[in-house]
Amino acid sequence: MIFPEGLQSEDEFSKFSTEIRKKHPEALLLANMTEFGKTPYIPFKKFTELGYNCVIYPVSTLRVAMKAVEDLIDDLVEHGTVENSLSK
């Protein structure tokens, strides 16, 4: 799997995919969709149209997980127990 780092447009993703597949049509391509990075927000479906096999969202999942942790800690501080958070 090939991971092109820091591409900055759909056009760059398309060109990379096209050029790689000329010599290596079997190559698997991975795109990294990290918010606040160099890559603009590109929908998953568009990545598949551009020839990418896998898209990761590593920071997005971390942000969502950390919000859940923050909510649990706030509830613990307020109620002195995690009981309310466990029922969610």
N, C-alpha and C positions, 0 to 999 in steps of 0.2 A: 504494500500500500504506500502510495506516495502522497506526502503532505506538503503542498506548496505554501510557504509561510508568507504572510503579509501582502497578499494580493489585494488591490485596492478598487476593483470594479468588476462588474459582471463580464465586461470585455476581457479583462486580464484572466479571469477564470476560464472563459471560453477559449482563448488563445492557448493557454497552458494545456488544457485538455486536448485540444486539437493537435498540438505539436507532439505531445507525449504519445498519443495514440497512433501517430504516423509510424513510429518505430516500435512501439510496445502496445499493440491494441488490447492485450490482455491485462494491462496495468489497472490496478484498483486505485481510485483517487479519493482522498479525504479532504474535506473542507472544514475549517475551524471557524465557527460563528461566535466570536467573542465580542460582546458589546463593548463599546468604547475603544475598540481596536482600529486597525487600518481598514478592515473590510466593512463596507456598508451593510446594512441589514438586507439580506437576500433571503427570500422564502425558500424553504426546503424543496418545494416542487421545482423551483427555478434551478437549484443546484443539480437536481436529477436531469433536467433538460440540458444542462451544461456538461453533463457526462460524469458527475461525481457519484460515487457509490456510497459514501458515508459522510454525514455531517455531524460534528460534535458541537455541543453547547456547554462547555465546561464551566464557565463563570455563571451562566444563567442558572444552572442547577445548584451551584453553590449559593448564589444569592437567595434562591427560594428556600433552601435548607436553612440558611442562617436566619431568615425571617421567622421560621418555625421555632428555632432555638431561642430567638429573642422573645417571642410570644410566650414560650414556656417559662423562661426566666422571669418575665414581667408578672406572670400569673403566680409563680412561686413566691416572689417578693410580696405581692399583694395578699395572697391567701395562706402562705406558709406551707403549701402542699402542691404537688403536681397533679393531684387527682382530677381537676377540671381539664387539664391539658391531655390527659390520657384518654379521655372519652371522645376526643375529636377525631 
